Amino acid sequence: MTWWRTWRPRACSKGTVDLSNLKHLGNPRDVVLLARVLIQLVILKFRTERMKLPELLESLEPQGGVEADGREVEKMAKFADFILHRVFRSRNPCLLRSLLLFRYLRASGEEVSIVFGVRDGEKTLQGHAWLLRGGKPLLEEEESSGEYEAVYVYP
């Protein structure tokens, strides 16, 4: 038994993210997918700090010849959640997670939009990012995205 199957992390700010999300790593393709997600998240983190939002979103559009498998989306989301919570120690992983999945789904031919919204917090505005497919939140509880007022939708 490997260490990551037995180690149990503590709860994160948005629910529990434990290493059971990685139980699928017995398959070599999933190990490659996890590595791809990690690399893409590092690149996205770098780019979000250096690019303006419209420029960043345009750069995420597929550039011909990209192959993607839309069936892997749930695994990618789980791997991204794990990496963002446990490696990046992010309390608000929604931006990078949404950007990653937006790029991947667009590359696989899915018609998705990325939404940026705000709501009143205790002292300041709070932001959130999520994906829409067919006008409905994707991999997101509708109630949580409904709490936010959409301020920017792409495309």
Sequence and secondary structure as in RCSB ss.txt:
>XXXX:A:sequence
MTWWRTWRPRACSKGTVDLSNLKHLGNPRDVVLLARVLIQLVILKFRTERMKLPELLESLEPQGGVEADGREVEK
MAKFADFILHRVFRSRNPCLLRSLLLFRYLRASGEEVSIVFGVRDGEKTLQGHAWLLRGGKPLLEEEESSGEYEA
VYVYP
>XXXX:A:secstr
  HHHH     BTTB   GGGGGGGGSHHHHHHHHHHHHHHHHHHHHHHHS HHHHHHHTS  SS    GGGHHH
HHHHHHHIIIIIS  S THHHHHHHHHHHHHHTT  EEEEEEEEE SSSEEEEEEEEETTEEESS HHHHHTSEE
EEEE 
